Amino acid sequence: MNTAAKLTAYGAALALAAGGAWAIGTAVGPLSADSAARADGHGGAHGGTVAESTPNDLPKGLASSRGGFTFTPTHATLPSGSAQQFSFRITKPGGDALTAFDIAHDKPLHLIVVRRDTSGFQHVHPTMAADGTWSVPLNLRQAGSYRAFADFAPTGAEPLTLGVDFAVPGDSVPVEHPESRVATVDGYEVRLTGDLVSGSSSKVVLSVTRDSKPVGDLQPYLGAYGHLVALRGGDLAYLHVHPEGVPGDGKTRPGPNVVFFAEVPSPAVYRLFLDFQHDGVVRTAEFTVSTNETTPSTMSTPSTSASAGHGGHN
């Protein structure tokens, strides 16, 4: 199914031809539990290597259903605006709403939302009603096709990351993301060093400075000094890794360097989003990085900035 047909199914006609490469992830539609059976384990453990998938496995976030659990938004389209209510349910085998979740990184469910061109990144934490319906306000100021990722662990079951699309009707103009390893946000500069190597664990270091001075007093956010999400160009395969060490373990310093070990599934251009907290505010720094097997290039997807941006944090 191409992008136009997908959005027609959602009841929206959006002009997204320029972002066609980003439709690959939705072109296949929801993956069955069998085809998604190898959609990796949860990448939430602190310390060590976090391997989101092996080259022969299906990366996370490409399926809306796995193992009988399904991620279903209440509405397939939402209007544009700064506080649009996004609601959804996670259903379990049999179709009833799932209401029992394990706590992971201080929350029962993490929701990542991004336009399919990787602009408008938001990492938010919805609240669940008694009937199992989750809801959270989103900042949807740009029209286009969006991807939502629900990262959660059903009580007594393996952790999952499921992904679905929804649409914000209106004109959508692609913005390109040139290769970028330095991000600036709210006066902070975040520099990324290290290479992504497909199929192999690689060390990535994010260094935070403000006014050219190292920030050595980062604050824990959801039990870590930083959270890193990587999205693969073309299909938005999802990787969620956490840094080496844990705040308060007696050896992990609160900056300026936050160290990650990640394994990306294939040679590609990746968009990386680092959430970090300082002075009581969570900020998001954005990067565009090619694996070392890939010639550095520009990712043809819309974004308000190639270097940094604000995510939504709750």
C-alpha positions in Angstrom: 0.0 0.0 0.0 1.5 3.4 -1.0 1.4 6.5 1.2 -1.6 8.0 -0.6 -3.6 4.8 -0.2 -2.7 4.4 3.4 -3.8 7.9 4.2 -7.0 7.4 2.3 -7.7 4.5 4.6 -7.3 6.8 7.5 -9.7 9.3 5.9 -7.1 11.9 5.1 -5.7 13.1 1.8 -2.2 14.4 2.4 0.4 15.4 -0.2 3.3 13.4 1.0 4.9 12.4 -2.3 8.2 14.0 -1.4 8.5 11.8 1.6 7.8 8.6 -0.2 10.7 6.7 1.1 9.3 7.1 4.6 6.2 5.2 3.6 8.0 1.9 3.5 7.2 1.1 7.2 3.5 1.5 6.6 3.3 0.0 3.1 3.3 -3.5 4.6 0.4 -2.7 7.0 0.1 -4.3 10.4 2.4 -7.3 10.7 1.0 -10.6 12.0 2.2 -12.1 15.3 4.0 -14.8 13.4 5.9 -12.4 11.1 6.7 -10.2 14.1 7.7 -13.0 16.4 11.4 -12.0 16.3 10.7 -8.3 16.9 13.4 -8.4 19.6 13.4 -8.0 23.3 13.0 -4.8 25.2 16.0 -2.4 25.1 15.5 -1.0 28.6 18.2 -2.7 30.7 20.8 -0.3 32.0 24.4 -1.0 31.4 26.2 -3.3 29.0 25.2 -3.7 25.4 21.6 -3.1 24.4 21.1 -5.1 21.1 17.7 -4.1 19.8 17.8 -6.7 17.0 20.2 -8.9 15.0 20.5 -8.5 11.2 18.2 -11.5 10.7 15.5 -10.3 13.1 12.7 -7.8 12.6 13.5 -4.6 14.4 11.1 -3.1 16.9 8.2 -0.8 16.1 7.4 -2.1 12.6 4.3 -4.0 13.7 1.1 -2.8 15.3 0.4 -6.3 16.7 2.6 -9.0 18.2 1.9 -12.0 20.4 -1.8 -11.2 20.5 -1.2 -7.7 21.8 -2.3 -4.8 19.5 -1.8 -1.1 19.6 -5.1 0.6 18.5 -5.5 4.4 18.4 -9.0 5.8 19.1 -8.9 8.0 16.0 -6.9 7.6 12.7 -6.7 11.4 12.2 -6.2 14.3 14.5 -6.4 18.1 13.8 -3.3 20.2 14.0 -2.6 22.1 17.1 -0.4 22.3 20.2 -2.5 20.2 22.6 -4.4 17.6 20.6 -5.6 14.6 22.6 -4.2 11.3 21.4 -5.9 8.2 22.9 -5.5 4.5 22.3 -5.8 1.1 23.8 -3.5 -1.9 24.1 -5.6 -5.0 23.6 -4.5 -8.4 24.7 -5.2 -11.9 23.2 -9.0 -12.2 23.0 -9.5 -8.5 22.3 -10.0 -7.1 25.9 -8.0 -4.0 26.9 -4.7 -4.7 28.7 -4.7 -2.9 32.1 -1.8 -4.6 33.9 1.7 -3.3 33.0 5.1 -3.6 34.6 6.9 -0.4 35.5 9.9 0.2 33.3 12.0 3.3 33.9 9.5 4.8 36.3 6.5 4.5 33.9 4.1 1.7 32.8 4.2 2.9 29.2 6.4 5.2 27.1 5.0 6.8 24.0 7.2 8.1 21.2 5.6 10.2 18.5 7.3 11.5 15.4 6.2 12.7 12.0 7.2 10.1 9.4 9.9 12.5 8.2 11.3 12.4 11.8 10.3 16.0 12.7 8.2 16.8 15.7 9.7 14.1 18.0 7.9 13.7 21.3 8.6 11.3 24.2 5.5 11.5 26.5 3.8 9.4 29.2 0.1 8.9 28.8 -2.3 8.3 31.7 -4.6 5.2 31.6 -8.3 5.2 32.5 -9.9 2.3 34.4 -11.2 0.9 31.1 -7.7 0.6 29.7 -7.8 3.7 27.4 -4.6 5.8 27.4 -4.6 9.5 26.6 -2.0 12.3 26.3 -1.9 15.7 24.7 0.4 16.0 21.7 2.0 18.9 19.9 0.9 18.4 16.3 1.6 21.8 14.7 2.8 20.2 11.4 0.5 18.4 9.1 1.6 15.0 7.8 1.7 11.3 8.5 2.8 10.4 12.0 4.2 7.3 13.6 3.5 6.4 17.2 5.4 3.9 19.2 4.1 2.3 22.4 7.0 0.9 24.5 5.6 -1.2 27.4 5.8 -4.6 29.2 2.5 -6.5 29.9 2.6 -8.0 33.4 3.8 -11.6 33.0 4.8 -11.2 29.3 7.8 -10.0 27.3 8.3 -6.3 26.8 7.1 -4.9 23.5 7.3 -1.9 21.2 4.4 -1.6 18.8 3.9 1.1 16.2 1.0 2.6 14.3 0.4 5.5 12.0 -2.1 8.4 12.2 -2.6 11.5 10.1 -2.8 15.2 10.6 -4.5 16.5 7.5 -3.0 19.5 5.6 -0.2 20.4 3.3 3.1 18.7 4.2 6.4 19.9 2.9 9.5 17.7 3.4 12.5 19.1 5.2 15.9 17.5 4.8 18.2 16.3 7.6 21.9 16.7 6.7 24.4 14.6 8.6 24.8 16.2 12.0 26.8 15.2 15.1 26.4 18.4 17.0 23.1 19.7 18.3 22.2 22.9 20.0 19.1 23.4 22.2 18.3 26.2 24.7 21.9 27.2 24.9 23.2 23.7 25.4 25.5 22.0 22.9 25.5 18.2 22.7 28.2 16.5 20.7 28.0 12.9 19.5 31.2 10.8 19.1 31.5 7.2 18.0 30.3 5.3 15.0 27.2 3.1 14.5 28.2 -0.3 13.1 25.5 -2.5 11.8 25.2 -5.9 13.4 27.8 -5.1 16.0 27.9 -3.3 19.4 29.2 0.2 19.1 30.0 2.8 21.7 28.4 6.2 21.3 29.2 9.1 23.6 27.0 12.2 24.0 28.8 15.1 25.7 26.8 18.1 27.1 28.1 21.6 27.5 26.5 25.0 28.2 28.3 28.3 27.5 31.3 26.2 26.4 31.5 24.6 29.9 31.0 20.9 30.6 27.7 20.1 32.3 28.7 17.8 35.1 25.4 17.9 37.1 22.9 16.3 34.8 19.8 15.1 36.7 18.3 11.7 36.5 15.3 11.4 34.1 13.3 8.2 34.4 16.1 6.5 36.2 18.9 7.5 33.8 21.1 10.4 32.8 19.9 10.2 29.3 17.6 8.3 27.0 18.4 7.7 23.4 16.0 6.7 20.6 17.2 5.8 17.1 15.0 5.6 14.0 16.2 4.0 10.8 15.7 5.9 7.6 13.1 4.3 5.2 10.9 2.4 7.6 11.4 4.0 11.0 12.6 0.8 12.7 12.8 1.7 16.3 15.7 1.4 18.7 15.5 2.5 22.4 18.8 2.3 24.3 19.8 3.4 27.7 23.2 4.6 28.9 25.9 2.6 30.7 25.5 2.8 34.4 22.8 4.0 36.8 22.5 7.2 38.8 23.6 6.6 42.4 25.6 3.4 41.6 28.7 5.0 42.9 30.6 5.0 39.6 28.4 6.7 37.0 29.1 10.4 36.7 26.2 12.8 36.1 27.8 14.2 32.9 29.1 15.8 30.9 29.5 12.5 29.0 26.7 10.0 28.7 27.8 6.6 27.3 25.6 4.3 25.2 26.2 0.9 23.7 23.9 0.2 20.8 23.6 -2.3 17.9 21.8 -1.1 14.8 20.3 -3.7 12.5 21.5 -2.6 9.1 23.7 -0.1 7.2 21.5 3.1 6.9 21.1 6.7 7.9 19.7 7.0 11.4 18.0 9.8 13.3 19.0 9.9 17.0 17.1 11.7 19.7 18.7 12.2 23.2 16.5 13.2 26.1 18.5 14.8 29.0 17.5 16.7 32.1 19.2 19.7 33.6 18.0 22.5 35.9 14.7 20.6 36.2 13.9 20.8 32.4 14.0 17.8 30.0 15.4 18.7 26.6 15.8 16.8 23.4 18.9 16.9 21.1 18.6 15.6 17.6 21.3 14.0 15.3 21.5 12.5 11.9 24.2 9.7 11.6 25.1 7.2 9.0 26.6 3.8 9.8 30.2 3.5 9.0 29.3 1.4 5.9 27.1 4.1 4.6 28.2 7.2 2.7 27.2 10.2 4.7 24.1 11.7 3.2 21.1 13.9 3.7 18.0 12.3 5.0 15.1 13.6 2.9 12.5 14.0 5.6 10.8 17.1 7.1 12.2 18.6 10.3 12.1 22.0 11.8 15.8 21.7 12.6 18.6 19.2 11.7 20.4 19.7 15.0 18.1 19.9 17.9 14.5 20.3 19.1 12.1 20.0 22.0 10.3 16.8 22.7 7.2 16.6 24.7 7.9 15.2 28.1 5.4 14.2 30.8 
